[in-house]
């Protein structure tokens, strides 16, 4: 009986280890270039490229630096993915007209889906819909 249990354990342990390694490998990275389109906004309608680089830290395993590449230059920011929601924030220097831009989108297994765009300055807000294209398909990447 003990010999059978040992034989079972000798076979089962490598199988369990392989299964656990496979599930860890399935966790996909959000690092990459994502084409995004803002619509139904008063001021920000258009196509952009959202560049994400995972760096972890801050207690969140999915997060890092972000760049939003609009027609008038690149804006630097940060992002996190928490509970299936990507939040990318792009603060603007104090002397600019915009205090921050915020992109939120559904996130799952390294993939992004539709979400919302927000621009805020003092008491002024502008909202829009955010469509996210296929990772790596940014035409406007700089």
Helices and strands as residue ranges (DSSP letters): H 2-26, E 32-39, E 46-54, E 63-70, E 73-82, E 85-91, E 100-108, E 111-121, E 124-135
